[in-house]
């Protein structure tokens, strides 16, 4: 019980840390430069510059109806972490705006660094089982009524927010907003999938057994064999499948070439590898 409580406290700390980083990206880069990269925070940025109302208050006012509809339609499955993160973000943005000044007034620098920091904050929060509500929840709700995927619906909602920014600000700021959204999404992907790309290798050779033994003994990597058939030659083939690190790929090619110079190899990127020899998955719910 104590260990489970400790894990939950650690997860919540991770969510709040990610939310803090997200708030800093908004206050130091995005809000003062009228950059609205989609989402509730982007919409709140537009409304703030038009009305001078509190950004945090606007975010909270938009999120509360979404939460109430979400509880009614989807159940209370999006969790305590999401509610805490959403309220915390709204309060923290308003507090930080009182004491912090923007780092830059160059919109390009603001779009680049704001997007990077936003992606890091979102990634940290999501990796610990939380979200900041907003358009993520709206997309899930609309998905129940539209014949579109959640991802497509989310993209449409973000595009609408950016279009609104372009309408009330100008087209150039809308383009900076789109750039920020793109960068933050890519950084978020890296945060979720990992920074260390592995390589997935297919090897087709008449000496597959010897190659497999050498890989397992010299590189200490597991090998999976598939049975295939060459459609041109009509011959049965053994196809080897290997996952290795980027640093090992050169050694693997040398090893295979030394055994069979005519071996056929297909090398691709594996953006995330979980299991023996690589990192292990830690569920946010553990």
C-alpha positions in Angstrom: 0.0 0.0 0.0 2.8 2.4 1.0 4.7 1.6 -2.2 1.7 2.2 -4.3 1.1 5.5 -2.6 4.7 6.4 -3.2 4.4 5.7 -6.9 1.2 7.7 -7.1 2.9 10.7 -5.4 5.9 10.4 -7.8 3.5 10.3 -10.8 1.7 13.3 -9.5 5.0 15.2 -9.0 5.9 14.4 -12.6 2.6 15.7 -13.9 3.0 18.9 -11.9 6.6 19.3 -13.1 5.5 18.9 -16.7 2.6 21.4 -16.1 5.0 23.9 -14.6 7.3 23.6 -17.7 4.2 24.1 -20.0 3.2 27.2 -18.0 6.7 28.6 -18.4 6.5 28.1 -22.2 3.2 30.0 -22.3 4.3 32.9 -20.1 7.9 33.4 -21.3 7.4 32.9 -25.0 3.9 32.3 -26.4 1.3 34.5 -24.8 3.3 37.8 -24.9 4.1 37.2 -28.6 0.5 36.4 -29.6 1.4 32.9 -30.6 -1.6 30.5 -30.3 -0.5 26.9 -31.2 -3.9 25.3 -30.9 -5.6 23.9 -27.9 -7.3 25.7 -25.0 -4.2 27.7 -24.2 -4.0 29.0 -27.7 -7.7 30.0 -27.7 -7.2 31.6 -24.3 -4.2 33.5 -25.7 -6.4 35.0 -28.5 -9.2 35.9 -26.0 -6.7 37.5 -23.6 -5.3 39.8 -26.2 -8.8 40.8 -27.3 -10.3 41.3 -23.9 -7.4 41.5 -21.4 -9.1 38.9 -19.3 -6.9 36.5 -17.2 -5.5 33.7 -19.4 -5.7 31.2 -16.6 -9.3 32.1 -15.9 -10.2 31.8 -19.5 -8.6 28.3 -19.7 -10.4 27.2 -16.6 -13.7 28.6 -17.9 -13.3 26.6 -21.1 -12.2 23.4 -19.4 -14.9 23.2 -16.7 -17.8 22.6 -19.2 -15.6 20.1 -21.0 -15.0 18.2 -17.8 -18.7 18.2 -16.9 -19.6 16.9 -20.3 -16.8 14.4 -20.2 -17.9 13.0 -16.8 -21.5 12.6 -18.1 -20.6 11.1 -21.5 -17.4 9.3 -20.9 -17.3 8.6 -17.2 -14.7 9.7 -14.7 -11.9 7.7 -16.4 -9.7 10.6 -17.4 -8.6 10.7 -13.8 -7.6 12.9 -10.9 -4.2 13.8 -12.4 -5.8 15.5 -15.4 -8.1 17.6 -13.2 -5.3 18.6 -10.9 -3.0 19.4 -13.8 -5.6 21.5 -15.5 -6.5 23.6 -12.4 -2.8 23.9 -11.5 -1.9 25.1 -15.0 -4.6 27.7 -15.0 -3.5 29.1 -11.6 0.2 28.9 -12.3 -0.1 30.8 -15.6 -1.8 33.7 -13.9 0.7 33.8 -11.0 3.7 33.6 -13.3 2.4 36.4 -15.6 2.6 38.8 -12.6 6.2 38.1 -11.8 7.9 37.0 -15.0 8.7 39.0 -18.2 8.9 37.5 -21.7 12.4 36.2 -22.7 12.1 37.5 -26.2 9.8 39.5 -28.5 11.2 37.9 -31.6 8.3 35.8 -32.8 10.5 33.2 -34.5 12.6 32.6 -31.4 9.4 32.5 -29.3 7.8 30.0 -31.7 10.9 27.7 -31.7 11.7 27.8 -28.0 8.1 28.0 -26.9 7.4 24.9 -29.0 10.3 22.9 -27.6 9.6 23.7 -24.0 5.9 23.1 -24.5 6.6 19.7 -26.0 8.8 18.8 -23.0 6.2 19.9 -20.5 3.4 18.0 -22.3 5.6 14.9 -22.6 6.5 14.9 -19.0 2.9 15.2 -17.9 1.6 12.6 -20.3 4.4 10.1 -19.5 3.2 10.3 -15.9 -0.4 9.6 -16.7 -1.8 13.1 -16.9 -3.0 15.6 -19.5 -4.1 19.2 -19.4 -7.6 18.5 -20.6 -8.7 21.0 -23.3 -8.9 20.0 -26.9 -7.7 16.5 -26.1 -10.9 15.9 -24.2 -13.0 17.8 -26.7 -11.6 15.6 -29.5 -12.6 12.5 -27.6 -16.1 13.9 -27.1 -16.6 14.8 -30.7 -15.3 11.5 -31.8 -18.4 9.9 -30.3 -20.6 11.9 -32.7 -18.3 12.3 -35.8 -16.9 9.5 -38.0 -13.4 10.8 -37.6 -10.5 9.5 -35.6 -9.5 11.3 -32.4 -6.2 12.3 -34.0 -7.9 13.8 -37.0 -10.5 15.6 -34.8 -7.7 17.0 -32.6 -5.9 18.3 -35.7 -9.1 20.0 -36.9 -9.7 21.7 -33.6 -6.1 22.9 -33.4 -6.3 24.2 -37.0 -9.5 26.1 -36.1 -7.7 27.8 -33.1 -4.8 28.8 -35.4 -7.2 30.1 -38.0 -8.9 32.2 -35.3 -5.5 33.6 -34.3 -4.8 34.5 -37.9 -8.2 36.1 -38.2 -7.8 38.4 -35.1 -4.1 38.9 -35.2 -2.5 38.4 -38.6 -1.5 35.6 -41.0 2.2 35.8 -40.0 1.4 35.1 -36.4 -0.9 32.2 -37.4 2.1 30.7 -39.3 4.3 31.1 -36.2 1.5 29.4 -34.2 1.5 26.5 -36.7 5.3 26.2 -36.4 5.0 26.0 -32.6 2.4 23.3 -32.8 4.5 21.3 -35.2 7.7 21.6 -33.0 5.8 20.8 -29.8 4.2 17.7 -31.4 7.6 16.4 -32.6 9.2 17.0 -29.2 6.2 15.3 -27.5 6.7 12.3 -29.8 10.4 12.1 -28.8 9.4 12.3 -25.1 7.0 9.4 -25.5 9.0 7.2 -27.9 12.4 7.8 -26.5 15.5 9.6 -27.8 17.5 6.5 -28.6 16.5 5.1 -31.9 17.3 1.4 -32.5 17.7 -0.4 -35.8 15.4 -3.2 -37.1 17.3 -5.5 -39.5 16.0 -8.2 -41.8 18.7 -10.6 -43.2 18.1 -13.1 -46.0 21.0 -15.5 -46.6 21.7 -19.1 -47.5 24.0 -19.2 -44.4 21.3 -17.9 -42.0 22.0 -20.4 -39.3 25.7 -19.5 -39.0 24.9 -15.7 -39.1 22.3 -16.2 -36.3 24.8 -18.0 -34.1 27.5 -15.3 -34.7 25.0 -12.5 -33.9 23.9 -14.2 -30.7 27.5 -15.0 -29.5 29.4 -11.9 -30.6 26.8 -9.1 -30.4 24.7 -10.7 -27.6 21.5 -9.9 -29.5 18.5 -12.1 -29.9 17.6 -13.3 -33.4 14.1 -14.4 -34.6 13.9 -16.6 -37.7 11.0 -16.6 -40.2 10.4 -19.1 -43.0 10.0 -17.5 -46.4 10.1 -18.4 -50.1 11.9 -16.6 -53.0 9.2 -16.1 -55.5 11.7 -15.7 -58.4 13.8 -18.8 -57.5 11.1 -20.8 -55.8 13.6 -21.7 -53.1 12.8 -21.7 -49.3 14.6 -19.1 -47.4 15.3 -18.3 -43.7 14.7 -14.7 -42.9 16.4 -13.4 -39.7 15.0 -10.4 -37.8 17.4 -8.5 -35.4 17.0 -5.4 -33.2 20.2 -3.7 -32.3 21.4 -0.2 -31.3 22.7 2.3 -33.7 26.2 1.8 -32.4 26.0 -1.9 -33.2 24.8 -1.6 -36.8 28.3 -1.3 -38.3 29.5 -4.4 -36.5 26.4 -6.3 -37.6 27.0 -5.4 -41.2 30.7 -6.5 -41.0 29.7 -9.8 -39.3 27.1 -10.6 -42.0 29.3 -9.6 -44.9 32.2 -11.7 -43.6 30.0 -14.8 -43.5 28.0 -14.2 -46.7 28.9 -11.3 -48.9 25.8 -11.9 -51.0 23.4 -11.7 -48.0 20.4 -9.4 -48.5 19.9 -6.9 -45.7 17.1 -4.5 -45.0 17.8 -1.9 -42.2 15.2 0.4 -40.8 14.5 2.5 -37.7 12.7 1.2 -34.7 11.6 4.3 -32.9 10.7 2.5 -29.6 11.9 -0.9 -28.4 10.8 -2.3 -25.1 12.0 -5.5 -23.5 15.1 -7.6 -22.8 18.3 -5.7 -23.7 16.4 -2.4 -24.1 14.4 -0.3 -21.8 11.3 -1.6 -19.9 7.9 0.0 -20.1 6.6 1.7 -16.9 2.9 2.2 -17.0 1.6 5.5 -15.6 -1.0 3.4 -13.7 1.7 1.3 -11.9 
